[in-house]
Amino acid sequence: MSLQSKKSFAAIDYQRCDIKTCAPEKGLCPAVPACAHKVIKQLDGVFESPIIFQDMCMGCWDCIDACPLDAIGMTHIGA
């Protein structure tokens, strides 16, 4: 028995993610404050790439819309 047969969540393409390009002044990822669920964070500090706590991601697309480099996309797992 599966509790959830399909899961969608945001994922970061670290080949595209470049905080120095999208936020050169302060080094704060614009996708972080856009996440109403607070599941994307810059744990290593400013000018560092964010991480997404995928197990808590609600799939709302707010971070995807906020990323100016299109480095965040939706990933689908399951049937």
PyMOL Python script that loads the backbone (N, CA, C, O; Angstrom):
from pymol import cmd

cmd.read_pdbstr("""\
ATOM      1  N   MET A   1       0.837  -1.188   0.000  1.00  0.00           N
ATOM      2  CA  MET A   1       0.000   0.000   0.000  1.00  0.00           C
ATOM      3  C   MET A   1       0.878   1.245   0.000  1.00  0.00           C
ATOM      4  O   MET A   1       1.828   1.353   0.775  1.00  0.00           O
ATOM      5  N   SER A   2       0.550   2.160  -0.862  1.00  0.00           N
ATOM      6  CA  SER A   2       1.306   3.396  -0.963  1.00  0.00           C
ATOM      7  C   SER A   2       0.473   4.554  -0.431  1.00  0.00           C
ATOM      8  O   SER A   2      -0.687   4.718  -0.809  1.00  0.00           O
ATOM      9  N   LEU A   3       1.057   5.344   0.434  1.00  0.00           N
ATOM     10  CA  LEU A   3       0.338   6.493   0.971  1.00  0.00           C
ATOM     11  C   LEU A   3       0.191   7.591  -0.064  1.00  0.00           C
ATOM     12  O   LEU A   3      -0.808   8.310  -0.093  1.00  0.00           O
ATOM     13  N   GLN A   4       1.200   7.710  -0.912  1.00  0.00           N
ATOM     14  CA  GLN A   4       1.159   8.730  -1.949  1.00  0.00           C
ATOM     15  C   GLN A   4       1.821   8.169  -3.193  1.00  0.00           C
ATOM     16  O   GLN A   4       3.027   7.924  -3.197  1.00  0.00           O
ATOM     17  N   SER A   5       1.050   7.964  -4.243  1.00  0.00           N
ATOM     18  CA  SER A   5       1.582   7.324  -5.434  1.00  0.00           C
ATOM     19  C   SER A   5       2.359   8.289  -6.327  1.00  0.00           C
ATOM     20  O   SER A   5       3.173   7.855  -7.142  1.00  0.00           O
ATOM     21  N   LYS A   6       2.119   9.567  -6.185  1.00  0.00           N
ATOM     22  CA  LYS A   6       2.821  10.541  -7.019  1.00  0.00           C
ATOM     23  C   LYS A   6       3.191  11.741  -6.166  1.00  0.00           C
ATOM     24  O   LYS A   6       2.394  12.197  -5.347  1.00  0.00           O
ATOM     25  N   LYS A   7       4.394  12.249  -6.358  1.00  0.00           N
ATOM     26  CA  LYS A   7       4.870  13.397  -5.614  1.00  0.00           C
ATOM     27  C   LYS A   7       5.526  14.364  -6.572  1.00  0.00           C
ATOM     28  O   LYS A   7       6.353  13.973  -7.397  1.00  0.00           O
ATOM     29  N   SER A   8       5.161  15.609  -6.463  1.00  0.00           N
ATOM     30  CA  SER A   8       5.796  16.667  -7.243  1.00  0.00           C
ATOM     31  C   SER A   8       6.454  17.637  -6.276  1.00  0.00           C
ATOM     32  O   SER A   8       5.888  17.990  -5.241  1.00  0.00           O
ATOM     33  N   PHE A   9       7.654  18.059  -6.631  1.00  0.00           N
ATOM     34  CA  PHE A   9       8.352  19.013  -5.778  1.00  0.00           C
ATOM     35  C   PHE A   9       9.330  19.824  -6.617  1.00  0.00           C
ATOM     36  O   PHE A   9       9.709  19.422  -7.717  1.00  0.00           O
ATOM     37  N   ALA A  10       9.725  20.957  -6.086  1.00  0.00           N
ATOM     38  CA  ALA A  10      10.688  21.823  -6.765  1.00  0.00           C
ATOM     39  C   ALA A  10      12.095  21.263  -6.591  1.00  0.00           C
ATOM     40  O   ALA A  10      12.422  20.677  -5.560  1.00  0.00           O
ATOM     41  N   ALA A  11      12.916  21.454  -7.613  1.00  0.00           N
ATOM     42  CA  ALA A  11      14.307  21.024  -7.579  1.00  0.00           C
ATOM     43  C   ALA A  11      15.165  22.094  -8.249  1.00  0.00           C
ATOM     44  O   ALA A  11      14.734  22.742  -9.202  1.00  0.00           O
ATOM     45  N   ILE A  12      16.369  22.267  -7.746  1.00  0.00           N
ATOM     46  CA  ILE A  12      17.280  23.289  -8.259  1.00  0.00           C
ATOM     47  C   ILE A  12      18.278  22.662  -9.229  1.00  0.00           C
ATOM     48  O   ILE A  12      18.871  21.621  -8.945  1.00  0.00           O
ATOM     49  N   ASP A  13      18.452  23.307 -10.367  1.00  0.00           N
ATOM     50  CA  ASP A  13      19.486  22.936 -11.333  1.00  0.00           C
ATOM     51  C   ASP A  13      20.721  23.758 -10.971  1.00  0.00           C
ATOM     52  O   ASP A  13      20.808  24.936 -11.317  1.00  0.00           O
ATOM     53  N   TYR A  14      21.660  23.149 -10.285  1.00  0.00           N
ATOM     54  CA  TYR A  14      22.833  23.880  -9.802  1.00  0.00           C
ATOM     55  C   TYR A  14      23.790  24.280 -10.927  1.00  0.00           C
ATOM     56  O   TYR A  14      24.715  25.058 -10.694  1.00  0.00           O
ATOM     57  N   GLN A  15      23.586  23.770 -12.122  1.00  0.00           N
ATOM     58  CA  GLN A  15      24.363  24.232 -13.278  1.00  0.00           C
ATOM     59  C   GLN A  15      23.918  25.638 -13.678  1.00  0.00           C
ATOM     60  O   GLN A  15      24.721  26.427 -14.176  1.00  0.00           O
ATOM     61  N   ARG A  16      22.647  25.950 -13.463  1.00  0.00           N
ATOM     62  CA  ARG A  16      22.090  27.262 -13.818  1.00  0.00           C
ATOM     63  C   ARG A  16      22.109  28.246 -12.662  1.00  0.00           C
ATOM     64  O   ARG A  16      22.239  29.450 -12.881  1.00  0.00           O
ATOM     65  N   CYS A  17      21.982  27.755 -11.436  1.00  0.00           N
ATOM     66  CA  CYS A  17      21.874  28.612 -10.255  1.00  0.00           C
ATOM     67  C   CYS A  17      23.187  29.364 -10.031  1.00  0.00           C
ATOM     68  O   CYS A  17      24.243  28.755  -9.862  1.00  0.00           O
ATOM     69  N   ASP A  18      23.105  30.691 -10.030  1.00  0.00           N
ATOM     70  CA  ASP A  18      24.285  31.533  -9.804  1.00  0.00           C
ATOM     71  C   ASP A  18      23.831  32.800  -9.090  1.00  0.00           C
ATOM     72  O   ASP A  18      23.374  33.756  -9.717  1.00  0.00           O
ATOM     73  N   ILE A  19      23.964  32.788  -7.783  1.00  0.00           N
ATOM     74  CA  ILE A  19      23.506  33.917  -6.968  1.00  0.00           C
ATOM     75  C   ILE A  19      24.230  35.205  -7.341  1.00  0.00           C
ATOM     76  O   ILE A  19      23.645  36.285  -7.259  1.00  0.00           O
ATOM     77  N   LYS A  20      25.472  35.110  -7.741  1.00  0.00           N
ATOM     78  CA  LYS A  20      26.228  36.318  -8.113  1.00  0.00           C
ATOM     79  C   LYS A  20      25.653  36.996  -9.348  1.00  0.00           C
ATOM     80  O   LYS A  20      25.846  38.195  -9.548  1.00  0.00           O
ATOM     81  N   THR A  21      24.944  36.231 -10.179  1.00  0.00           N
ATOM     82  CA  THR A  21      24.310  36.777 -11.374  1.00  0.00           C
ATOM     83  C   THR A  21      22.922  37.328 -11.077  1.00  0.00           C
ATOM     84  O   THR A  21      22.587  38.433 -11.505  1.00  0.00           O
ATOM     85  N   CYS A  22      22.117  36.568 -10.351  1.00  0.00           N
ATOM     86  CA  CYS A  22      20.722  36.986 -10.149  1.00  0.00           C
ATOM     87  C   CYS A  22      20.556  37.955  -8.986  1.00  0.00           C
ATOM     88  O   CYS A  22      19.574  38.697  -8.955  1.00  0.00           O
ATOM     89  N   ALA A  23      21.478  37.975  -8.032  1.00  0.00           N
ATOM     90  CA  ALA A  23      21.372  38.884  -6.888  1.00  0.00           C
ATOM     91  C   ALA A  23      22.745  39.452  -6.538  1.00  0.00           C
ATOM     92  O   ALA A  23      23.254  39.214  -5.443  1.00  0.00           O
ATOM     93  N   PRO A  24      23.352  40.208  -7.471  1.00  0.00           N
ATOM     94  CA  PRO A  24      24.734  40.657  -7.270  1.00  0.00           C
ATOM     95  C   PRO A  24      24.928  41.651  -6.124  1.00  0.00           C
ATOM     96  O   PRO A  24      26.036  41.769  -5.600  1.00  0.00           O
ATOM     97  N   GLU A  25      23.893  42.356  -5.732  1.00  0.00           N
ATOM     98  CA  GLU A  25      24.029  43.365  -4.675  1.00  0.00           C
ATOM     99  C   GLU A  25      24.115  42.759  -3.275  1.00  0.00           C
ATOM    100  O   GLU A  25      25.039  43.059  -2.519  1.00  0.00           O
ATOM    101  N   LYS A  26      23.145  41.904  -2.933  1.00  0.00           N
ATOM    102  CA  LYS A  26      23.052  41.384  -1.571  1.00  0.00           C
ATOM    103  C   LYS A  26      23.304  39.887  -1.459  1.00  0.00           C
ATOM    104  O   LYS A  26      23.526  39.382  -0.358  1.00  0.00           O
ATOM    105  N   GLY A  27      23.274  39.166  -2.579  1.00  0.00           N
ATOM    106  CA  GLY A  27      23.529  37.736  -2.554  1.00  0.00           C
ATOM    107  C   GLY A  27      22.411  36.907  -1.966  1.00  0.00           C
ATOM    108  O   GLY A  27      22.633  35.784  -1.513  1.00  0.00           O
ATOM    109  N   LEU A  28      21.199  37.459  -1.972  1.00  0.00           N
ATOM    110  CA  LEU A  28      20.050  36.748  -1.428  1.00  0.00           C
ATOM    111  C   LEU A  28      19.199  36.205  -2.568  1.00  0.00           C
ATOM    112  O   LEU A  28      18.739  36.962  -3.423  1.00  0.00           O
ATOM    113  N   CYS A  29      18.997  34.919  -2.577  1.00  0.00           N
ATOM    114  CA  CYS A  29      18.212  34.257  -3.615  1.00  0.00           C
ATOM    115  C   CYS A  29      16.773  34.765  -3.585  1.00  0.00           C
ATOM    116  O   CYS A  29      16.126  34.696  -2.539  1.00  0.00           O
ATOM    117  N   PRO A  30      16.255  35.272  -4.704  1.00  0.00           N
ATOM    118  CA  PRO A  30      14.881  35.781  -4.725  1.00  0.00           C
ATOM    119  C   PRO A  30      13.820  34.704  -4.534  1.00  0.00           C
ATOM    120  O   PRO A  30      12.678  35.027  -4.209  1.00  0.00           O
ATOM    121  N   ALA A  31      14.164  33.445  -4.724  1.00  0.00           N
ATOM    122  CA  ALA A  31      13.201  32.362  -4.539  1.00  0.00           C
ATOM    123  C   ALA A  31      12.955  32.057  -3.063  1.00  0.00           C
ATOM    124  O   ALA A  31      11.897  31.540  -2.706  1.00  0.00           O
ATOM    125  N   VAL A  32      13.917  32.372  -2.209  1.00  0.00           N
ATOM    126  CA  VAL A  32      13.776  32.064  -0.778  1.00  0.00           C
ATOM    127  C   VAL A  32      12.597  32.812  -0.150  1.00  0.00           C
ATOM    128  O   VAL A  32      11.735  32.165   0.445  1.00  0.00           O
ATOM    129  N   PRO A  33      12.518  34.138  -0.254  1.00  0.00           N
ATOM    130  CA  PRO A  33      11.363  34.820   0.350  1.00  0.00           C
ATOM    131  C   PRO A  33      10.052  34.558  -0.388  1.00  0.00           C
ATOM    132  O   PRO A  33       8.976  34.766   0.172  1.00  0.00           O
ATOM    133  N   ALA A  34      10.134  34.107  -1.632  1.00  0.00           N
ATOM    134  CA  ALA A  34       8.920  33.818  -2.400  1.00  0.00           C
ATOM    135  C   ALA A  34       8.207  32.559  -1.913  1.00  0.00           C
ATOM    136  O   ALA A  34       7.014  32.388  -2.164  1.00  0.00           O
ATOM    137  N   CYS A  35       8.920  31.685  -1.225  1.00  0.00           N
ATOM    138  CA  CYS A  35       8.335  30.426  -0.746  1.00  0.00           C
ATOM    139  C   CYS A  35       7.528  30.668   0.524  1.00  0.00           C
ATOM    140  O   CYS A  35       8.088  30.871   1.601  1.00  0.00           O
ATOM    141  N   ALA A  36       6.225  30.644   0.385  1.00  0.00           N
ATOM    142  CA  ALA A  36       5.335  30.863   1.528  1.00  0.00           C
ATOM    143  C   ALA A  36       5.431  29.728   2.550  1.00  0.00           C
ATOM    144  O   ALA A  36       5.096  29.912   3.720  1.00  0.00           O
ATOM    145  N   HIS A  37       5.887  28.565   2.108  1.00  0.00           N
ATOM    146  CA  HIS A  37       5.976  27.403   2.989  1.00  0.00           C
ATOM    147  C   HIS A  37       7.340  27.294   3.678  1.00  0.00           C
ATOM    148  O   HIS A  37       7.558  26.405   4.502  1.00  0.00           O
ATOM    149  N   LYS A  38       8.246  28.199   3.336  1.00  0.00           N
ATOM    150  CA  LYS A  38       9.581  28.275   3.957  1.00  0.00           C
ATOM    151  C   LYS A  38      10.380  26.986   3.836  1.00  0.00           C
ATOM    152  O   LYS A  38      11.028  26.562   4.793  1.00  0.00           O
ATOM    153  N   VAL A  39      10.335  26.359   2.663  1.00  0.00           N
ATOM    154  CA  VAL A  39      11.066  25.109   2.473  1.00  0.00           C
ATOM    155  C   VAL A  39      12.291  25.274   1.571  1.00  0.00           C
ATOM    156  O   VAL A  39      12.952  24.289   1.241  1.00  0.00           O
ATOM    157  N   ILE A  40      12.596  26.497   1.175  1.00  0.00           N
ATOM    158  CA  ILE A  40      13.820  26.781   0.421  1.00  0.00           C
ATOM    159  C   ILE A  40      14.635  27.765   1.255  1.00  0.00           C
ATOM    160  O   ILE A  40      14.125  28.796   1.692  1.00  0.00           O
ATOM    161  N   LYS A  41      15.899  27.436   1.470  1.00  0.00           N
ATOM    162  CA  LYS A  41      16.756  28.221   2.362  1.00  0.00           C
ATOM    163  C   LYS A  41      18.169  28.342   1.798  1.00  0.00           C
ATOM    164  O   LYS A  41      18.629  27.490   1.038  1.00  0.00           O
ATOM    165  N   GLN A  42      18.837  29.410   2.184  1.00  0.00           N
ATOM    166  CA  GLN A  42      20.261  29.575   1.905  1.00  0.00           C
ATOM    167  C   GLN A  42      20.996  29.277   3.205  1.00  0.00           C
ATOM    168  O   GLN A  42      21.401  30.198   3.914  1.00  0.00           O
ATOM    169  N   LEU A  43      21.168  28.028   3.515  1.00  0.00           N
ATOM    170  CA  LEU A  43      21.747  27.611   4.794  1.00  0.00           C
ATOM    171  C   LEU A  43      23.205  28.016   4.956  1.00  0.00           C
ATOM    172  O   LEU A  43      23.655  28.276   6.072  1.00  0.00           O
ATOM    173  N   ASP A  44      23.944  28.071   3.859  1.00  0.00           N
ATOM    174  CA  ASP A  44      25.372  28.384   3.946  1.00  0.00           C
ATOM    175  C   ASP A  44      25.655  29.871   3.892  1.00  0.00           C
ATOM    176  O   ASP A  44      26.819  30.274   3.900  1.00  0.00           O
ATOM    177  N   GLY A  45      24.608  30.708   3.837  1.00  0.00           N
ATOM    178  CA  GLY A  45      24.788  32.158   3.874  1.00  0.00           C
ATOM    179  C   GLY A  45      24.567  32.821   2.527  1.00  0.00           C
ATOM    180  O   GLY A  45      24.253  32.174   1.528  1.00  0.00           O
ATOM    181  N   VAL A  46      24.743  34.130   2.536  1.00  0.00           N
ATOM    182  CA  VAL A  46      24.547  34.915   1.319  1.00  0.00           C
ATOM    183  C   VAL A  46      25.565  34.514   0.260  1.00  0.00           C
ATOM    184  O   VAL A  46      26.657  34.038   0.572  1.00  0.00           O
ATOM    185  N   PHE A  47      25.191  34.714  -0.986  1.00  0.00           N
ATOM    186  CA  PHE A  47      25.990  34.362  -2.162  1.00  0.00           C
ATOM    187  C   PHE A  47      26.219  32.858  -2.300  1.00  0.00           C
ATOM    188  O   PHE A  47      27.082  32.431  -3.067  1.00  0.00           O
ATOM    189  N   GLU A  48      25.454  32.055  -1.564  1.00  0.00           N
ATOM    190  CA  GLU A  48      25.516  30.595  -1.692  1.00  0.00           C
ATOM    191  C   GLU A  48      24.194  30.103  -2.279  1.00  0.00           C
ATOM    192  O   GLU A  48      23.145  30.702  -2.042  1.00  0.00           O
ATOM    193  N   SER A  49      24.245  29.035  -3.026  1.00  0.00           N
ATOM    194  CA  SER A  49      23.034  28.485  -3.633  1.00  0.00           C
ATOM    195  C   SER A  49      22.080  27.977  -2.558  1.00  0.00           C
ATOM    196  O   SER A  49      22.513  27.451  -1.533  1.00  0.00           O
ATOM    197  N   PRO A  50      20.787  28.136  -2.796  1.00  0.00           N
ATOM    198  CA  PRO A  50      19.809  27.641  -1.822  1.00  0.00           C
ATOM    199  C   PRO A  50      19.612  26.131  -1.943  1.00  0.00           C
ATOM    200  O   PRO A  50      20.047  25.504  -2.909  1.00  0.00           O
ATOM    201  N   ILE A  51      18.958  25.575  -0.953  1.00  0.00           N
ATOM    202  CA  ILE A  51      18.540  24.178  -1.014  1.00  0.00           C
ATOM    203  C   ILE A  51      17.035  24.137  -0.775  1.00  0.00           C
ATOM    204  O   ILE A  51      16.471  25.025  -0.135  1.00  0.00           O
ATOM    205  N   ILE A  52      16.401  23.106  -1.291  1.00  0.00           N
ATOM    206  CA  ILE A  52      14.964  22.919  -1.101  1.00  0.00           C
ATOM    207  C   ILE A  52      14.756  21.660  -0.273  1.00  0.00           C
ATOM    208  O   ILE A  52      15.281  20.598  -0.607  1.00  0.00           O
ATOM    209  N   PHE A  53      13.999  21.778   0.795  1.00  0.00           N
ATOM    210  CA  PHE A  53      13.620  20.623   1.591  1.00  0.00           C
ATOM    211  C   PHE A  53      12.473  19.943   0.847  1.00  0.00           C
ATOM    212  O   PHE A  53      11.301  20.228   1.092  1.00  0.00           O
ATOM    213  N   GLN A  54      12.829  19.047  -0.058  1.00  0.00           N
ATOM    214  CA  GLN A  54      11.885  18.474  -1.008  1.00  0.00           C
ATOM    215  C   GLN A  54      10.784  17.663  -0.346  1.00  0.00           C
ATOM    216  O   GLN A  54       9.672  17.595  -0.871  1.00  0.00           O
ATOM    217  N   ASP A  55      11.064  17.054   0.782  1.00  0.00           N
ATOM    218  CA  ASP A  55      10.034  16.261   1.443  1.00  0.00           C
ATOM    219  C   ASP A  55       8.921  17.134   2.014  1.00  0.00           C
ATOM    220  O   ASP A  55       7.836  16.636   2.315  1.00  0.00           O
ATOM    221  N   MET A  56       9.182  18.438   2.166  1.00  0.00           N
ATOM    222  CA  MET A  56       8.166  19.361   2.683  1.00  0.00           C
ATOM    223  C   MET A  56       7.592  20.275   1.603  1.00  0.00           C
ATOM    224  O   MET A  56       6.673  21.049   1.872  1.00  0.00           O
ATOM    225  N   CYS A  57       8.122  20.193   0.392  1.00  0.00           N
ATOM    226  CA  CYS A  57       7.676  21.054  -0.705  1.00  0.00           C
ATOM    227  C   CYS A  57       6.222  20.758  -1.061  1.00  0.00           C
ATOM    228  O   CYS A  57       5.833  19.600  -1.210  1.00  0.00           O
ATOM    229  N   MET A  58       5.429  21.810  -1.194  1.00  0.00           N
ATOM    230  CA  MET A  58       4.008  21.677  -1.502  1.00  0.00           C
ATOM    231  C   MET A  58       3.737  21.749  -3.007  1.00  0.00           C
ATOM    232  O   MET A  58       2.597  21.562  -3.434  1.00  0.00           O
ATOM    233  N   GLY A  59       4.757  22.014  -3.808  1.00  0.00           N
ATOM    234  CA  GLY A  59       4.577  22.088  -5.258  1.00  0.00           C
ATOM    235  C   GLY A  59       3.759  23.291  -5.701  1.00  0.00           C
ATOM    236  O   GLY A  59       2.976  23.197  -6.646  1.00  0.00           O
ATOM    237  N   CYS A  60       3.934  24.418  -5.025  1.00  0.00           N
ATOM    238  CA  CYS A  60       3.105  25.597  -5.319  1.00  0.00           C
ATOM    239  C   CYS A  60       3.648  26.457  -6.470  1.00  0.00           C
ATOM    240  O   CYS A  60       2.928  27.318  -6.974  1.00  0.00           O
ATOM    241  N   TRP A  61       4.872  26.248  -6.885  1.00  0.00           N
ATOM    242  CA  TRP A  61       5.526  26.954  -7.985  1.00  0.00           C
ATOM    243  C   TRP A  61       5.990  28.376  -7.654  1.00  0.00           C
ATOM    244  O   TRP A  61       6.524  29.050  -8.535  1.00  0.00           O
ATOM    245  N   ASP A  62       5.811  28.847  -6.449  1.00  0.00           N
ATOM    246  CA  ASP A  62       6.205  30.222  -6.115  1.00  0.00           C
ATOM    247  C   ASP A  62       7.703  30.449  -6.310  1.00  0.00           C
ATOM    248  O   ASP A  62       8.109  31.489  -6.830  1.00  0.00           O
ATOM    249  N   CYS A  63       8.521  29.491  -5.898  1.00  0.00           N
ATOM    250  CA  CYS A  63       9.970  29.647  -6.057  1.00  0.00           C
ATOM    251  C   CYS A  63      10.363  29.579  -7.530  1.00  0.00           C
ATOM    252  O   CYS A  63      11.293  30.259  -7.961  1.00  0.00           O
ATOM    253  N   ILE A  64       9.654  28.760  -8.295  1.00  0.00           N
ATOM    254  CA  ILE A  64       9.933  28.636  -9.730  1.00  0.00           C
ATOM    255  C   ILE A  64       9.671  29.966 -10.425  1.00  0.00           C
ATOM    256  O   ILE A  64      10.469  30.413 -11.249  1.00  0.00           O
ATOM    257  N   ASP A  65       8.556  30.588 -10.091  1.00  0.00           N
ATOM    258  CA  ASP A  65       8.210  31.884 -10.681  1.00  0.00           C
ATOM    259  C   ASP A  65       9.187  32.980 -10.256  1.00  0.00           C
ATOM    260  O   ASP A  65       9.425  33.919 -11.016  1.00  0.00           O
ATOM    261  N   ALA A  66       9.755  32.873  -9.056  1.00  0.00           N
ATOM    262  CA  ALA A  66      10.642  33.912  -8.532  1.00  0.00           C
ATOM    263  C   ALA A  66      12.082  33.804  -9.034  1.00  0.00           C
ATOM    264  O   ALA A  66      12.835  34.774  -8.944  1.00  0.00           O
ATOM    265  N   CYS A  67      12.471  32.661  -9.553  1.00  0.00           N
ATOM    266  CA  CYS A  67      13.865  32.461  -9.980  1.00  0.00           C
ATOM    267  C   CYS A  67      14.109  33.125 -11.337  1.00  0.00           C
ATOM    268  O   CYS A  67      13.535  32.701 -12.340  1.00  0.00           O
ATOM    269  N   PRO A  68      14.961  34.172 -11.381  1.00  0.00           N
ATOM    270  CA  PRO A  68      15.206  34.865 -12.640  1.00  0.00           C
ATOM    271  C   PRO A  68      16.063  34.082 -13.635  1.00  0.00           C
ATOM    272  O   PRO A  68      16.113  34.435 -14.814  1.00  0.00           O
ATOM    273  N   LEU A  69      16.733  33.030 -13.179  1.00  0.00           N
ATOM    274  CA  LEU A  69      17.610  32.254 -14.055  1.00  0.00           C
ATOM    275  C   LEU A  69      16.977  30.941 -14.522  1.00  0.00           C
ATOM    276  O   LEU A  69      17.625  30.139 -15.195  1.00  0.00           O
ATOM    277  N   ASP A  70      15.718  30.729 -14.167  1.00  0.00           N
ATOM    278  CA  ASP A  70      15.041  29.468 -14.499  1.00  0.00           C
ATOM    279  C   ASP A  70      15.826  28.258 -14.019  1.00  0.00           C
ATOM    280  O   ASP A  70      15.898  27.236 -14.702  1.00  0.00           O
ATOM    281  N   ALA A  71      16.417  28.387 -12.827  1.00  0.00           N
ATOM    282  CA  ALA A  71      17.217  27.310 -12.270  1.00  0.00           C
ATOM    283  C   ALA A  71      16.398  26.378 -11.391  1.00  0.00           C
ATOM    284  O   ALA A  71      16.912  25.365 -10.918  1.00  0.00           O
ATOM    285  N   ILE A  72      15.132  26.705 -11.165  1.00  0.00           N
ATOM    286  CA  ILE A  72      14.278  25.862 -10.341  1.00  0.00           C
ATOM    287  C   ILE A  72      13.145  25.333 -11.212  1.00  0.00           C
ATOM    288  O   ILE A  72      12.491  26.086 -11.933  1.00  0.00           O
ATOM    289  N   GLY A  73      12.929  24.042 -11.133  1.00  0.00           N
ATOM    290  CA  GLY A  73      11.864  23.415 -11.908  1.00  0.00           C
ATOM    291  C   GLY A  73      11.146  22.373 -11.079  1.00  0.00           C
ATOM    292  O   GLY A  73      11.586  22.019  -9.985  1.00  0.00           O
ATOM    293  N   MET A  74      10.049  21.890 -11.601  1.00  0.00           N
ATOM    294  CA  MET A  74       9.251  20.885 -10.906  1.00  0.00           C
ATOM    295  C   MET A  74       9.717  19.497 -11.319  1.00  0.00           C
ATOM    296  O   MET A  74       9.932  19.226 -12.501  1.00  0.00           O
ATOM    297  N   THR A  75       9.869  18.632 -10.342  1.00  0.00           N
ATOM    298  CA  THR A  75      10.254  17.243 -10.555  1.00  0.00           C
ATOM    299  C   THR A  75       9.109  16.358 -10.112  1.00  0.00           C
ATOM    300  O   THR A  75       8.469  16.623  -9.094  1.00  0.00           O
ATOM    301  N   HIS A  76       8.849  15.308 -10.874  1.00  0.00           N
ATOM    302  CA  HIS A  76       7.758  14.392 -10.565  1.00  0.00           C
ATOM    303  C   HIS A  76       8.321  12.994 -10.323  1.00  0.00           C
ATOM    304  O   HIS A  76       9.134  12.493 -11.100  1.00  0.00           O
ATOM    305  N   ILE A  77       7.875  12.380  -9.239  1.00  0.00           N
ATOM    306  CA  ILE A  77       8.291  11.017  -8.898  1.00  0.00           C
ATOM    307  C   ILE A  77       7.044  10.183  -8.665  1.00  0.00           C
ATOM    308  O   ILE A  77       6.090  10.657  -8.049  1.00  0.00           O
ATOM    309  N   GLY A  78       7.037   8.987  -9.133  1.00  0.00           N
ATOM    310  CA  GLY A  78       5.924   8.088  -8.875  1.00  0.00           C
ATOM    311  C   GLY A  78       5.131   7.786 -10.127  1.00  0.00           C
ATOM    312  O   GLY A  78       5.473   8.223 -11.226  1.00  0.00           O
ATOM    313  N   ALA A  79       4.084   7.043  -9.940  1.00  0.00           N
ATOM    314  CA  ALA A  79       3.254   6.605 -11.061  1.00  0.00           C
ATOM    315  C   ALA A  79       2.259   7.650 -11.488  1.00  0.00           C
ATOM    316  O   ALA A  79       1.489   7.424 -12.422  1.00  0.00           O
TER     317      ALA A  79
END
""", "prot")
cmd.dss("prot")
cmd.show_as("cartoon", "prot")
cmd.util.cbc("prot")
cmd.orient("prot")
